[in-house]
Amino acid sequence: MDWLHHIFQKSPEIALFLSLAAGYFIGQINFGKFQLGGVGGSLLAAVVISQAGVTIDNGVKSVMFAVFIYAVGYDSGPGFFNSLNRKTLREIAMAVFLAVSALITVVVCAKLFHLNKGLAAGLAGGALTQSAIIGTAGDAIARLGLPADQVKLLQSDVAIAYAVTYVFGSLGAIIVCVNILPKFMGQSLRDASIEAERELAAGAPSQGPGQVLALPELVGRAYKIDVSAGKTVKAVETLHEDFLTIERIKRDGKALDPAPDLVLQPDDIVLVVGRREAVVAFGSNGNEVADVGDVGVVMQTREGVFTKKGMNHTTLAAARQLVDRDMRHGVYIQRITRAGQPLPILPETKIEHGDVITFYGSPKDTKRAVDAAGYELPYSNKTDFIYMGVGLVLGLLIGLIVLNVGGIPLTLGSGGGCLLAGLLFGWMRGKHPMYGAMPSAASQLLKDFGLAAFVAVVGLNSGLQAVVTVKQSGLTIFLLGVFVTLFPLLLTMLFGRYVLKYNNAAILAGALSGSRSANPAFGGVLDKAESAVPTVPFAITYAIANVALTLLGPLVVGLV
């Protein structure tokens, strides 16, 4: 063990990356139907590795958590601000319910097991993983007017109980939110997220990474002309209400460009592109051919920001009537997003300035459509670090703000500040998509690595002290911590399901992890959901929980 301690002293970052590697390996192991996941595994691995004696600078923990929570807010900003309405009252109710139930649980345990004010406050701070309770409880103890040595003893008891209960406080929240809740709801987090995404898209099927629709909306087919012989290209396209386009014609082995007045002849092979229903109707006589030779055409998608004057708040059906046929010829709308959220492509859907429209068609047709709609949104796989850096600075500055309410210091902290900044900057990016690019892969890396490293540092810095304290103080505080961690969470889960009527596991898991301000648990939820669906309820409950749980420090000191 000495040699390992020596290595870690020389290079503590080895312990960090070893915790991540071992943790994600442990997290993949199935214990029956239970799987801990990478975040929970990293925490356990870090606690074990910490026994060799290693300390990671807390600045690393702060940086990792800041980039994680900022990326979470950035991805969720558009959805968060769009969701601020009466429906968010249940998120507020859930966060308040958990805080109240946690307070009652801690006070009852303290009374039954004769804990002093310091141990009770530390129990609340560790079991609920709310580090701010240490500060607010310590300040409240100092105001009791007790002798200095007694104040010092009680404040040290806060730290002891916190150290003993903190590790399971993190792990228990992961177990409840990631494993127990989906079983209770009878719905996996991934399936629940897909269901929620489908509802947001007005029933349109959602697609995860690597997934494509078996029946895509836009298709291309090659047919040998029979019943359409003698008609012009324009007449055939008009017959199908311009929901298909003849992109190429092959006649007597030669490729022809489909001029509108070109008359189709028997045995012409035509390449038809358009909406699936129209293309299927065109080929209903069953004359589709597979060998098209040089008839193939490369199609392209382009994203354009809609800024067309005089057409703001226009329905798609009305826009189709207003735009000249030659302008919209060969162009199809594949996708529309508003502030990052998908809109259903329906005739009654209204488009607004700032919406991003994805056009599908030939390169020249899509270029014409983008220029007419507004301006093209260039594809980029690079992160705008100016935008990101300013956002993080603003978030950290917000976290430094402290408001004293009744002698109790209240602050969002760096986590709450960066979350708020991420939400704001993500929303602004949705409104002005030319600025602040952060590719989804880059955002996912920040979230995954940031959270895993944060949790590992917590385990490495707290694990050794927690084990030593358990050996010295017995298991009573630890077991009480297990109860205080699990009971309010499970009670709030039932409250959310049966009283607040949450019927989607992913949304309930996001709200529950936020109500406990349980960042590792939320990371586990995101990992299993493979979607940003849980983030909106998390952001709302997390902001409230940061304040409500911080208030527990002086309340526990006053009531015990």
N, C-alpha and C positions, 0 to 999 in steps of 0.2 A: 504493500500500500504506500510505503514511503516513496518508492520510485515514481508511482503514479502522481502522488502529491507534488513531487519535484517537477514533473513534466507540466502539470497544470499551473504551477507557480511561474514557470518559465513562459508558458504560452496558454493562458486561460481560454483563448478562443478554440483550442482543441476540444476542451470540455463542452463548449457550446455546440460545435458541429457534431461531436460524438452523441450528444443528447438528441439532436435532431435526427441523425441517422438511426440510432437505436430506437428512438421514440416512434418514428414512422414505421419501422419494422414491427414493433410491438403492436402498433395501432392497426396493422393489417390482419393480425391473428384473430380468428373467430373462436369465441368461447361459447359454444352452442350457437344461439342466434345473436349473441352480444358481441359487438366489436367496439373497442375503445376509440379508435380513430387516431389520426396523427397528432392532434393537439393534446389529447389526454395522454397518449403514449409518450410524447416529449416531456410532459410534466413528470410522469412517473420515472422515466429514464434519468431526468435531471436530478430528481431527489436521490436516486441511487448513486449516481456519479458524484453528487455533492458530498457524500460520506468520505471521499478521498481528501476533501479539503480544497475548495476552490471558490474564488470570489470573482464575479464579473462586475465591472464598473456599472453602476446604476444608470449612467448616461446611455449605455447601449440599450438597456431596457426602455428608456424614455424615447430614444430615436425609433426603435423598432415599433413601439406602440403608436407613435405619432404617425408614421407612414402607413401603418395598417388601418388605423381608424380614419385617416384622411381619405385613403383610397375607397374605403367603405362608403363614406359620405359622398364622395365624388360620383361614384356609380349610382347612388340612390337619390341624389339631389333633385332631379326632375320629378321622379315619382313621389318624393317626400312632400314637396311644395304643392303638387297636384292633389295630394291626399289630405291636406289640412282643411278639414270640414267637420261637420257634426259627428261623423263616423269615428273620429279620433278620440271621442269622449271615452270609449271603452278602453283604449290604451291608457288614458289617464287613470281610469278607475282601476285597471289592473296593477299599475305601478304603485298607486296608493294602497291598495289592498295588500300587496306583498310587504310593503314597508310596515304597515300596521300589524299584520300577522307575525312578522319577524320580531317586532318590538315586544309583543305579548309573549311570544315563545321564549325570548331571551330572559325577560323578567320572571316568568314562571319558573324556568330552569334555575335561575339564580336564587329564587326563594326556596325552592325544594332542596337544592344542594348547598345552600348556605354560602354562596359565592359572594365575595366582597365586590365593591363597585368597580375596581380595576379589572378583576378577572371577568366580570360580567360584560364590561365594555370591550375588552379584548376578544371575548367569545363572539360578540356581535361583529366586530371588525373582521376577524379571521373567517368565521363561518359564512359571512355574507360577502367576503372578499372586497370590503370597502375600506381601503387604507385610510381614507380621510377621517374615519371614526377614531383612529388613534390620536389624531391631533385635536379633534373637537372634544373627545372624552378627557384627554390629558388636560386641556384648558379648563374644562368644567371641574375637574378634581382640584386643580390649583385654586379655584374660586371658592372652595368649600370652607376655607378658613381653618384648615387642619394644620397641625405642626408640620414643619418642613420635612422631617424624616418620614412621617406617615404619608405625606403627599408623594414623596419620592418612591416609597414602597408600593403605593397603589398604582402609580404610573408605570413602574416596572412590571407589575402584574398585568397591566394592559398589554404590554409588549410580549410577555410570556404566553398569555392565552391566545394572542393573535398569531404568534409563531406556530403554536401547536395545531391550531384549527385551520390555518390558511390553505394548506396544501389540499386537504379534502374539500375545503370550501370551493376551490376551483374544479377539482375532479368531480365532486358530487353534482355540481351544476351541469357539467358535460353529460354525466350519466342520465340525469333527468331529461334535459332538453333534447339530447341527440338519440338516446336509446329508449327511455321509458315513455316519453310523450308520443312518439310515432306508434309504438305498440298499443298504447291506450287509445289513440285515435283510430287505429286500424288502417293507417295510411302512411306510406313511406314519405319522407321529406321530399324526395325527388318527384314522386307522383303528385304530391300536393302542390309543388311548385309548378309543374306542367299544367295542372288544373287551373291554378290561379292565373297563369300566363294566358291560357286559352280564354278565360273570362275577360281579361283585359283586352284581348284581340277580337272580342265579339264572336267567339266560337271558332275562330281560325286556328288550325292546329299549330302548336309551337314546335320549334326544332332546337334540340340541344346540339352541343359540339359533335361534329361528325355525322349529323343526321340530315337526311334529305327526304322530301315528301315522295312517296311512291306514285302519287298522282299530282304532279306539279301543275300549278295554275297556267303557266306559260309553256307551250310545247312546240316542237317543230316536226313535221311529217312530210314525206314525199309521196305523191300520188301520180298515177297515170290518168290523164284526162279522158273522160268518157262523156258523162252527161253535161259537163260544162263546155264542151266544144262549141265553137261559134260565138261565145261570149267574150267580151273584152275583159282585161284584168280588172279594170275599175268596176265593171258590172258585177263580177264575181265577189269582189271585196265588199261592195255596197250591199249585195244580197245578204251577206252575213253581218250587216250592221257595223262594218269596219272593225270587227273583233278578230279578224285574221288578215294577214298580209301575204301576198305571193312575192317571195323574196328572190326567186330564181326560176328560170325555165330552161329545160333541155329539149331541143328539137333536132332530130336527125343527127344526134351525137354532138351537137354544138350547144354551148351555154348562151342564153340570151338574157339581157336585162329586161325586167318586166315593166315596160312602159305602160301607162294607164290605158292607152288606146290599142294596145297589142291584142289581137284576136287569138284566143286559144284554139288549137287544132287537135284532132284526135291523136292519141298516143304521145302527146306532149307530157313530159315529166315535170311536175311543178313542186317546188319546195314551199310549203305553207307554214307560216309561223303565227301564233296568236293564242288566244284563250282556248283552253282545252275543249270546252263545249262546242265552240265554233269550228275548231279543227276536226273534231270527231264528226260533227254534222256534215262538213264538207266531204269527208271520206266515207260517208255512210254506205256507199255502193260497193265498198270493199276492194277498191283498186289500189291499195297501198303497196309501194314497192320498197325493197330493202337496198338494192344496189343502185345508188344514185350517182356514183362516179364523181365528176367535178361540179355537181350541183350544190354541194355543201357551202354554207355561208357561216362565217364567224360572227356570233352575236356578242353584244357587250352590255354591261350595266354601268350606269353613271348616276352619281348622286348630285342632285341640284337643290339649292336652297330657294324656296319659293318666295319671290318678292314682287311678282307681277302687279303693277299698279292697276287699280280698279277691280281687282278680283279677290281681295281679302274677304274671308268668310263666305266664299262661294262653294256650293256643293259640287261634287265631282260630276254629277249629271249636268248641272248648269254650265260648268266649265267646258264640258265636252261640246255643248251646243255653241258656246261663245268662240271656241277656237276653230279656226279654219281647218277643213279636212286635210288639205295639203300639209298643214303644219303638224297635225297629229298623226299623219299617215306613217304606219310602221313603228309606232312608239306605243309601249304599254307600261302602265304603272305597276311595278312589282311590289313596292313597299312605300309606306308613308310613316314617318315618325315625327312626333311633336315633343320637344324637350326630352328626347331620348326614349319616349314611350311610343309603341306601335299603335297605329290607327287602323281600324277595319277599312278595307277598300270596298266601300258600298256606295251606291248612287247618292244616298242622302248624307254621306260624310262631308263635312265642311272643311276646307283647307284654309289655313291662315298663314300670314306672312311669318317666315321663320321655320315653317315646316320643311323637313328634308324629304324629298321625293326621289325614290330610286326608279329610274327609267330603264326599260329593257327594249333592245332593238339592235339594228345594225349600227356600227360606229357613227356614221354620218347622221342617221336619224336621231340617235340619242343626244348627239352634240347639238343638233338643232333644237331639240326639246328643252335641254338644259338652259341654253342661251335665252330661249323664249320665256321660260318660267322664272328665271332670275340669274343665278350664277352657280358655276360648278363648285362642288365641294371636293377638293383634291384628296386622293387617297394618301394616307401617311401612316407608316409604322413606327414613327418616332414620337417620343413623349416631349411635350412642351415643358421643359424644366423651368422656364421663367414663370409660367403660370402656376406650376406646381409649387415652386419655391416660395412665391409670394403667398400662396394659399396656406402653406405650412407656417410661415412666419406669422401671418395674421392669426391663425388658430392658436399658436403658442402664446401670442400676446394676449388674446382673449382669455386664455387659461390662467394668466397672471392676475386677472382682475378678481379682487376679493371684496365682497359686500358683507358688512357686519349687520346682522339682523338680530336684535335682542341680545347682543354680545356674542352671537354665534357667527363665526366667519363662514360664509358660503361662497363657493367658487366652482366653476365648471371643471377646473384643472386642465392639464394639457390634453387629456383624452377628450373631454367635452368640447374644448375649444377647437381642436383639430377636426372633430366630427362636424361641428357647426360650420367651420370654414369649408370643409369638403362638400357639405350639402349645398352651401351657397355657390361655390365655384363650379360644382357639377351642374347646378341649375342654370348658371350663367352660360356655361358651355353649351347646354341644350338650347338656349335662346340665341346664342351667337356661335354657331358651330365652326366658324373659321378659326377660332382661337381655343387654346387650351387642350390640344389633342393629347389623349392618353389611350393608346390601343388597349383593347380588352386583355390581351395577354400580359402587357406590362402591369396593368391594374391588378390582375390576378396574382402575379408574382409578388407585388407589394403586399397584398393581403395575406397570402399564404406564408411567405417568409417572415414578414413583419410579426404576425401573430405567433407563429411557431417559435421564433427567436425570443420574443417577449416572454412567453410561457416558460421556455427553457431557462432563461435568466432568473425568473422568479423561483423556479425549482432549485437551481444551483445555489442561489443566495439564501434561500430559506430552509432548504431540506435538512442540512446538518443541524441547525439550531432547533428545528422542530423535533427531530429524533432525540436529540440530547434532552430537550425539555420534557418530552414524554417519559423518558427513562427516569428523570428526576421527580416529576410531579405526578406520575401515575397516568392511568388511562381515562380518568374521569373527565377531564377537560376535553380530551380528544373525542370521546364518545358523545359528550354533550354537543361538541362542534358538529359531529355527524348529524345529530338530530336537528340542530338549528339550521344546518344547511338544507336538509331534505324536506323537513316538515312544511315550512312556509312555501317552498317551491311546489310541492305536491298539492298543497291546499289551494294555492293560486292557480295551478293548472286546472283543478276541478272547478274553481270559480270562473275561470275564463271559458271553459267548455260549456258549463251548464247554466251559468248566470249571464255571462256576456255573449254567449252563443257563438263562439268561434267554432267554425266547422271545417277549417283548413289547417292541417298539421303544420305546414311551413310557416304560415302567418302567426299561429299561436306560439310556435317555438321561437320565432323572432321576438314577439312581444314578451314572452316569459323570460328569455335571456336578457333582454333589455331591462325588464323590471327588477332583475337582480344585479344589474350592471355587470353581468358575467361575460366579459369579453372572450375568454377561452371557449366558453360554451357557445357563444354566438359564432365564433370561428368554426367550431365543429358543425354547427347547423348549416352554415354556408357551404362547407365542404360536402356534406351529405345532400344538400338541396341542389347543388350545382346551378344555382340561380340567385338573382338579387331579390327575389320575392320577399324573404324574411327581413330585409333590411329596413323597409319603411316603418313597420311596427316597432322594430328594435330602436330606430333612431328616436322615435317619440317617447317610448318608455324609458330609454336610457337617459335622456335629458332630465326627466322627472325623477328617476331613481337616484341620479347623482346628487340631487338636492335632498330628497326624502331620506335616503339611507344615511347621508352625512349628519342629518339631524338626530339620528338614533344615539349618537355618542352622548351628548348632554342629557337626553331623555332617559337613557339607561342609568346614567350616574344619578339622576334625580329620583328615579323610581325604585332603585335597588336599596 
